Amino acid sequence: MTALRKGVHPAGEDHRATPFELFFDLVYVFAITQVTGHMARERSVNGVLQGILTLAMLWGTWSGYTWLGNHSRADQGALRAGMIVAMAAMFVVALAIPEAWSAASGAPLLLVCAYLLVRLVHLTVFAKAASDDTGLRHQIAVSWLPMLAGAALLVPGALLGGRTQLLLFAIALLVDWAGIYLTARRGAWRLHSPAHLAERHGLFMILAIGESLIAIGAGAAGQAVSGPLLVAAVLGMATAVCLWWLYFGVAAREAERRLSHAHGRRRVTLAVEAYTYGHFPIIAGILLTALGIEGVVAHLGDGGPLGVFSALALHGGAALYLLGQALFGLRMHGAVNRLRLLAAGAVLAVTPLAVVLPPLAGLSAVVIVLVALIAAESRQEWARTQQFWGSFSPTAE
């Protein structure tokens, strides 16, 4: 009742994602497109590092509001008001991304200020939602420390620019993420609905995979429709389907079931390690793969090989995606998915060839490995199903 008087509506065990949260995600769609576009324009290791750090800032804020929406309904009362403010600030962050690493503009400082406003609103509203939960309120108060420590590095980084900005931003995010993780492992965060948390992460996965499709259009901009372009589009679409299948085919359902069966601190620990932190390399892998696909499509007419940058982005991104999923499965189920590790190794092994071969060859190699992985896992799943039902047959007796 106290929470209701404060304009907060607590969520229950059966709580699911609300339409307002999907609306909230739209600013992240724009922001991620900006990140991928920045890396594509820079086409350098430095640009990729800048993109990954920016993605980490986006992911950290999105994760925070996902936990907030799991605690209380995001579409009502104080939470909705706070998240609208956060949406506006995050839109400013997205607008600043293209020039966020340019010392000649005020965009870096603008990005940092808007980002910190998103964080400030989150912790303030979360404290209000915590109501009379003393443990949770203490946990939120502790979370201010790594956030402020990170802010003390982000602001001078934005002012100094160049490699100093890159270094200070990296240290700031490391301090922030490590501080949140260490205080969360034995802290008092609450996870009311495992289904909501799993569903929200699944929706963000679809958002990120959609970037692969956007990359096809970005790479094809200004090109005449041709046979190679259509082949590249089909292969790019096939890559996106494979990325979707490998997450939603079995992994997502089994992980949600595992999370639902856990209780208390163990449930929170699984959620923090496997979802909040464990999903970041998976998302980063998707965006790097999309960057590689954009490079394939954009350079179809050059008549040359794929090149080092696009090959590393495409194959490295796919390998990172697979490794991230293997780690996710290891944390959730305590078992190593050897097939995904082998597939990641296969993708990396053919990278040197992809560098010197035509663009379509490099993309085809990724599709072949992913399709082979899906076929092998589907066969394993079928065999397990047959064995299970065979144990009930009369002949088994």
N, C-alpha and C positions, 0 to 999 in steps of 0.2 A: 504493500500500500504506500509506503514511503516513496518508492521508486515512481509509482504512478503519479503521486502528488508533484513530483519533480519533472513530470512530462516524459518519463522513461518507461518503456514497456518491455519488461524482461522476456527473453526468448526461452522456449522450452526445448525438450529433447527432440521433438519432431519438427523443429523450425527448419525452414528451407529458404533459399535465396529469394529476395523480394524483387519486384519489378524496379523499385527505386535503386537497388544495388546494381542492376543491369544498366540503368541510366547513368549511375555514377561511373561505371566502367568506360563509358564513351570517351571521357577525357583521356583515359589511358590508351585507348585505341589510337587517338591522335598523337599522343606523346610517343608511343612506340614506333609509329610511322616516322616521326621526326628523328628518332634515334637511328633507325635503319637508314634513313635518307642521309643523315650526317656521316655515317660510316661509309656509305656508298660514294659520297662526294670526296671524302678524304682519301680513301683507298690507301691506307697506310696502317702500320702497326699502332702508331700513335692514335689515329682516328678510331681504331677498334677498341683500344684501351679506354679512350674517352667515352665511347658508346657503352661499353660494359659498365663503367662507373655510373653513367647516367641511368642506365637500366637498373642498377642496384638501388639508386635513390628512388626510382619509381616503384620497384618491387617492395622496398621497405615500407613505403607509405601505404601501398595497396594492401599489404599483409596486415598492417596495423588496423586499418578500417575493416578488414574482413573479420578480425578477432572482435572488434567492437560490435559489428553486426551480428556476430554469433552470440554475444552476451545479451544484447537488447535489440529490439526491432529497429532497423535502420530507416524505415519508412514512416515513422511516427515521432512526434514530439521533438525533444531537444536534439536527438540524434540526426533527424532529418535536417534540421536547421544548421547544425554544425557541419554536416557532410555537404550541404549546398555551398557553404563558405569554402570548404576544402576543395570542392570541384572548381570553383572560380580560381582559387590560388593554383591548383594543379594545371589549369588551362594556361595560366601565365607561365608556369614552368615549361609546358610544352612549346609555347610560342618562343621562349628564350633559347631552346635547345640548339637551333642551327648556329647561333652566335655565342653559345655558352662557353666556348673555349677560345674566344677572341679577346685578347687584352685591349684591343683598340675600341671596344664598345662597353656599354654598361650592362650587357646581357648576363655576364657571369654573376654579378652581384644581385641582379634582379632575380635570376634563377634561385640563388641561395636563399634570398629573403622570402620568396614565395614558397619554396620547399620547407623552410623552417616554420612558416605560418601553417602549412598543412600539418606538420608534426605537432605544433602547439595546440591547434584546435583538437586534434585527435586525443592527446593526453588530457586536455581540459574536459572534453565531453565524456571521455571514458571515466574520469574521476566522478563526474556527476552521475553517470550510469551505475557506478559501483555502489551508490547509495550507502547503506549501513554495513556493507561488507568490508570490515576493517582490514582483513588480509589483502584483499584486492586493491583497496585504496593505498595501502603501504607499497604494494608491488608497483602501482602506477607512479607513486612518488619516487621510488627508486629509479624508475625508467627515465626520469628527467636527467639523471646524472650523465649517462653515456650520450644522450641527445645533446646536452649543453656542451659536453666535452668535444663532441664532433662539430658543433656549431662554432666553437672557438678556433677550429682549424679551417672550416669551410669559408668563413668570411675573409680571413687574410689570403687564402688561396684564390678566391675570386678577385681580390684586389691586386694581387701580384701577377697572376696570369702565367702563361707559358708552362714550362716543365714544373715549375714550383706549384702551380695550381693542380696539375695532375698528381704530384706527389702528396700534397696536403689533402686533396680530396680523397685519395686512396687511404691515407692514414685515418682521416676523419671517419670514413665509412667502416674501416676495420675496427676502430675504437667503439663506434656506435653499435655495430652488429655483435661484436664480441661481448660488450657490456650487457646488451639485451639478452644474449644467449646465456651467459653465465648467471645472470640474476633470474632468468626464467626457469632454468633446469630444476631448481629446488624452490621455486617461488610459489606464488598463489594465483596464477592466472586461472581462469575458469573456461572450460570448453563445454558449453551447454549442449550443442548439437553437432555430432560428428558428421551427420549427413549434410548439414549446411556448409561446414568447412570443406568437405570433399567436393561438394557441388560448386562452390565458389572457385576453388582451384581448377576444377575442370573447365569452368567457363573462361578463366584466364588462359588456359591452355588453348582453347578454341580461338580466342582472341589473338594469341601469338601465332598459331598455325595459319590463321587468316593472313598474316603478314607475308607468308610464302606466296600466296596468291596475288597479293598486292605487288610483290616484287616482280612477278611476271609482267604485270601491266606497266610497272615503272621501267623495266628493262626494254619493253617493246615500244615505248613512247617514241613516236617519230619514225618508226620502221614500217615499211610496206609489208602487207601480209604475204608470206611466202611459205614454202614447204618446210624449211628449217625452223622458221618461227613457230609454225603449228606443232612441229615435233617437240620443240623446246617447251611449248605451253603444256602439251600433254604430259611430258616428263616431269615438269614442275608440279602439275596437278597430281600426278602419281606420287611424287615425294610427299606432298601435303597429306594425301590420303594415308600413306604409310605411317607418317608421324602420328596422325590421328589414331590409326588402328593399334599401333604399338602401345598407346596409352589407354585408350578407352576399350580396347578389345577385352582385356582381362584385368590388367594391372589396376585400373581405377576402381573397379568393383571390389576386387579382393582387398585392396587397401582400405576402402571405406568399411568393409565388413570387419576387418581386423581392428580398426580404430573404434568401431562401435562396441566391440567386445571388451575393449580395455576400459578401465575405470580409474577415477581419481587422478593422482599425480602421474601414473603411467600413461594415461590417455593424453594428458597435457604434454608430457615429454615426447611422445610419439608425434603429436601434432606439430610441435615446435621443430623437432629435428627432421622429420620426413616431409612435412608440407612447407612450413614457413622458410626453413633453410634448405631443405632437400630439393625443393622445386626450382630454386634459382638456377643451378647449372642446366637443368632441363630447358627452362625458358631461354637462357642465353644460347644454348645449342640451337634452338629453333630459329632465333633471330640471326645467328651467324649462317645457318643453312639458307635462310631467306636472302641474306646478303650475297651468298655464293650463287644462288639461282638468278638474282638480278644481274650479276656479272656475266653469267652464261648467256642470258637472253640479250643483254646489251652489246655483246661482242660477237654475235653470230656472224655479222657481215664483215668482220675485220679480216677474215681469211687466215688468221693466226691461231696459235694455241690458246688454251684457257688462261694460262699465266699463273704466277705464284700466288698473287693475292686472292683471286677468285677461287682457285683450287683449294687453298688453305681454309678459306672461309666456308666453302661448301663441304669439303670432306672433314675438316676439323669440327665444324658445327654439328654435322651428323654424328660424328664419333662422340662429341661431348654430350649430345642428346642421349645416346645409348648408354654411355657411362653414368650419366645422371640418373637414368631410369634404373640401372643396375644397383646404384647406391640407394635409391629410393626403395627398391625391393628388398635389399639387404637390411635396411633399417626397419621396415615394416614386418618382414617375415623371418629375418635372421638367416636367409639363404642367398647364395650368390647365383645369379642367372648367368650361367656360363655361355649360353647362346648369344646373349647380348654383348658380353665381353668379346667373344670371338668376332661378332659382326663389327664392333667398334674397331677391333684390330684390323679386320679386312678392309674397312673403309680407309683407315690410315695407311695401310700397306700400299694401296693403289694411288695414293696422293701424288707421288713423284711422276707417275705416268700421266695423271690428269693434268699436271702442269704443262706438259709438252704436247698433249693430244688436243684435238679440236674440242671446243666447249661442250658439244653434245655428248662426246665420249665420256667426259668427266661426270656429267649429270647422269648419264645412263648407268655408269658404274655404281653410283649411290643407289639408284632405284633398284638395280639387280640385287645388291646386298640386302636392302631393306625387304624386298619381296621374298628373297630366300629365307630371311629370318622369320618373317611372318608365316611362311609355309612350314618351316621346321617347328615353330612354336604351336601352330595349329595342329600339326600331326601329333605332337606330344600331348596336347590337350585332348585330342580325340582318343588317343591310346589310354589316357587316364580315365576318361569317361567310360570307355568300353570295359576296362578292368573293374571299375566300380560297379557297373550294372551286371557284369559277368559274375560277380560274387553272389548275386541273388538268384542266379539261374539254377535249375534242377541239376544240371551236369556238374556244377561246382561242388555239389554235395557228394 
